[in-house]
Amino acid sequence: MTTDRLPVVILCGGQGTRMQDATTTKKELVEVGDRPILWHVIKIYAAFGHNRFILALGYQAQALKRYFLDYKALRNDCTVRLGSSCSVTYHENHIEEDWEITLADTGLHTEKGSRIYRVARYIDTDTFFVTYGDGVGNIDIDALLAFHRQHGRLATVTGVHPRSQYGILQASDDGQVTQFGEKPVLDHWINAGFMVFERGMFDYLADGDAVHLEREALPRLAAAGELMMYRHDGFWRSMDTFKEALQLDTIWRESAPWKVW
């Protein structure tokens, strides 16, 4: 485990529109097991010694603030004394006692790249992590950081092979199916989050509130030769829809492959 305590920026500002038809709960607070998906993301980094988190908030910022402000009371037995000397006594310590979480409102309609730029004042290291609040995997954070530091570029993204959401057919010209694969793993790589940036990354984000991370900043970094990919061949899933939330809940109860803590 690394001895560094690098800050982890978690992008939590989106509206989660593909989830809204099924639940009014903020997507990052939708539960997998009995904890929000965001909790699982945080636990992955904390398992590797990185327990300083900066949440870039936007849509339903109050819901996320309320969750963490009430965290200790909701997760522990407690005694409340009312009256002029009101006090609360907690009877257990939870294992997240050392988490430091900065809740930063970065605007309702701000794009992801600009959200990162807006929390720059809370980042006090040259190197920092950035990830999404709805993706989990058994990522080796130590190996990711070592890879980033070895190549010396400004940015690293974690690449994974996605699994097709459909069965894949191969057929001859006359229509005879020669092969059928049920939701196979695809050959190409996608950005799974779990990114590492240097402070020079802010130069690519300093253009108002509409800087897209994936459509603008990362392509510009790639064109400049400043973007590298860490290959992850293990488990990874994102949670964009309520169906995917239910699937992750089932996976957690059966095997919990991203439980690295």
N, C-alpha and C positions, 0 to 999 in steps of 0.2 A: 504493500500500500504506500502511496506517495506521502511524503511529509508536507507537501504543499497544501495550502487551503485556498485554491483558486475559486473566485466567484463564478457562479453558474447563473446565467441569464435564461429565464424560462419565458417563452412567448405565450402569453395567456390573454391576449386582447381581442381575439376574433369572436365573431358571433356564432360560430358553429352551426351554420344554417342547415346543414344536412342532418343535424340532430334535433332541430327545433320542433319538427312534426311529432316527435315521440315523447319529448320531455321539455319542461321549462327550466330544468336544472342547467346551470352553466356547464358546458361540456367538460371542462377540466375537473369539475366536482361530481360528475357521474361516477358511481361507485363500481369498482371491480373488487369482488370479495366484499368486505365491509368498509373499504377505504376508497376515497376518490382516486381516479387515474393519476392526478397530479401528485398525490402522496407517493404512488409507486415510482414515478419519475424521480422525485426527490430522493427516495430511498436508494435508488441505484447509485446516484452520485455520492450520497452520504456513506455508502458502504466502502467507498474508496477514499474516504477522508475529506471530501469536499462538501462542507456543510454550511457554506455561505451562499444564499440564494437571493436573486433579484428577480422578482416577478414583474414583467412588463404588462400592466393591466390596461384594459379598455372597456369593452362591453361587459356589463355586470361586474364592474370592479368591486362594488360594495359586497357582493356575495363572497368573493375570494377574501376580502379583508375580514369580513365577519367570520369566515371559517377559521382563520388563523388566530384572530383575536379571542375567539371562544374555544380554541383548541384544547387548552389545558382543562377547562371546566367540563367539557364534553367527554374527555377521555379518562377522567379520574373520578374516583369517589371524593366527595368534598363535604365539608361542614360549613354552612353559611350562618353567620351571626348577624342578625338584623338590629336596627336601632342606631343610636348616635355613634357607636363604635363598631360600625359594620365591618366585618372581615370575612375572609374565605380561607379555610384551611384545606389543603389538598393532602390526601392520604397515601398517594403513591407517586413515584416519579416515573414518567414514561421515557422510553429510550430515545426520544427525540429532544431531550433537554438541551443539547448543544447546537441545535439548528438555529441559524441566524437568517431571518427572512425579511427582506426589504420589499415592501408592497408599493410599487411606483405606478401611478396613473399616467399612462402615456398617450391618452386621448382615445376618443371613441372610434374615429375613422382613420387613424394613423396606420400606415403600412408597416410590415414587419421590420424592414431595414431601418426605417425612421424610429421605430420603437426602441431598437437597440441603441441608436444614437442618443435618444432621450435619456437613457439610463447610464450614460457614460460617466456621469459625475459620481455614481455609486461604485464604479469599478476602479480599484486602487492597485491593480497589478498590470503588468505588460501583457500577460497571457490570460485569457478567460474562456469559459465554455459558454455556448449558446445551444439551446435545444427547444423543442416544442413541448407543450404541456399535455400531449395526448398520444405519445409514442413510447413504447417500452421494449426492452430487449436485454439479453444477457451480454451487454457490451463490456469489454474489458477496458475500463476507463484509463487504467495505468498504461496499457499498451497503446491506446489511442493518443494519449498525451506524449508518450515517448516517441511515437511515429511523427507527431507534429513537430516536436523539438528537433528531431533528427533532420528533417528536410529543410527547415529554416524558412519556409514561405509564410505568408500572412494568414492563410486560412486552410483549415482541414474540414472536410465533411466526411461523415460515415456513410459508406455506400453498402447497400444490401441488394440482393436479388429478390424482386417482388414475386409473390405468388399470384397467378392469374385468378381472377374471380369467376372465370368461366372455364368449362372444359374445352380443350383444344383438339380440333379434328385435323387429320391429314387424310386427303382423299385423292384418288386418281382422277384423270380427266373425265371419265364416264360417271363419276360420283361414288365409286366404291370406296368406303372408308377403310384405310389401311392402318390407321393408328388412332387411338382415342386416349387422351390424357385428361384426367379429372383434376382441374385446377392445378396445373403443374407449376413448378418454379421456373420463372422466365430467365433468359440469358442476360438481359441488360441490367444495368445498375441504376438504382434510384437513391436520392438523398434521404436518409433516414433521420436527419437531425444529428444530435450528438456531435456538434461542431466545436472546433477550437479556433479562436481568433487571436491575433496580435492587435495592439492598439492602432497600428497603421490601417486597420480595417475601417476605422471611423472616417478616413478620408473618402471612402467609397459610399458613405452613408449620409454625408453632410449636404443634403439638398432638400430641405423642407420636410414635410410630413408624408410625402408620397413616394418614398424610395422603396421599391419592391426588393426584397432580399433575393428571392429566387429568380425573378425575371430581369433584374437590373444589376444588383451588386455582385452576386456570384458569377454571372456571365462576364462581367468586366474584370473580375479577379482572374477568371480562367484565361481571358484574352491577354492579360498581363503576365501570365505564367506564375501567378501567386496563389493558385488553388490546387490542393492535393486531396486525394481520396484515400481514406482508411477503409480497407475491405473487411467487412464483417460477414462471416458465413454462418453465424449462429442464429438464434431466435430473434425475431423482431416483428412487431405488429403496431399499426397505428389504429386510432379509434375515431373515425369520422362520422359514423352512423350508429344508431342505437343497436342495430343488428350486430355490428362489430363489438359494441360494448358487451352484449350478451355472450358473444363468442369468447371474448377475453375473460369474462367471468367464469365461463366453463373451463377454459384452459387453466386459469388460476386455481380452481378447486381440484382439478385433476392432476396437474403437474407443476404449475408455477415456474416455468422455465426461466423467467427473468428475475426470479428471487435470488439475487446475488448476495444478499445480506444474511 
